[in-house]
Amino acid sequence: MANTRLSQIIGNARSGHAISNTYIKKSVDHFLENPITAHFPPGIKKDLIKDFASDFDSTLEGSYSGLAFGEFASRYWEKNHDTAAKDVEELDLICLPDAIARKTLPCLKLAVDEYMDYAGLKDEYDKWLRPDCEAWETQHDGRAASIGDVIYRSSKHLSSAVCSMISFDDKTNNEGVTDTDIPKPFCREGRSGDLYETFLAGVWVWLLLIEAPHNLMTSRSN
């Protein structure tokens, strides 16, 4: 039995999946219960974190940087979920600068499929993330895409986007990911121009860093 358990742990580690549901909960809890500035890797100068917090609150027009991330996500969701246009700069800031914590923050190392399932968003995963996650696994020897992988690629595009707002009410955009051939997962360079890639990047960030935390916070309060 011990050997079986050890083999499972090793297999999960190699595939990028969590060793247990308890680990998923612990990692997500740590992420939701601490403010965004607490998730910077060690060694970042305090002045830089202070500047980021100031920019974060100013750009998002609220006192958000000192809130636990779960509380921030819920407040931001309440303010923006029913608006047709989402702000590109705001979504980019929510990623952390260039997703710098993606290799050190346990939550961001979780596999996207496990995280979305844990958050009760399996349908949204199937619609917006599954095609790219499956392409990622194929291209990375069966290793699952992590939250950090997706956020990093999304942030790289959002930070250089040619538009400042993304329309979330365009029916052609809201069909979900319908691509049958994805040469580079979580990118759409050369496909329908920059606006389509910006839209998808915005959707991925919204789902992983706003919708999922909000859903988890709501379920815990009920």
Summary of the structure (lengths in Angstrom):
residues: 222
radius of gyration: 17.3
end to end distance: 37.8
largest distance: 55.4
contacts: 677
relative contact order: 0.15
helix: 61%
strand: 5%
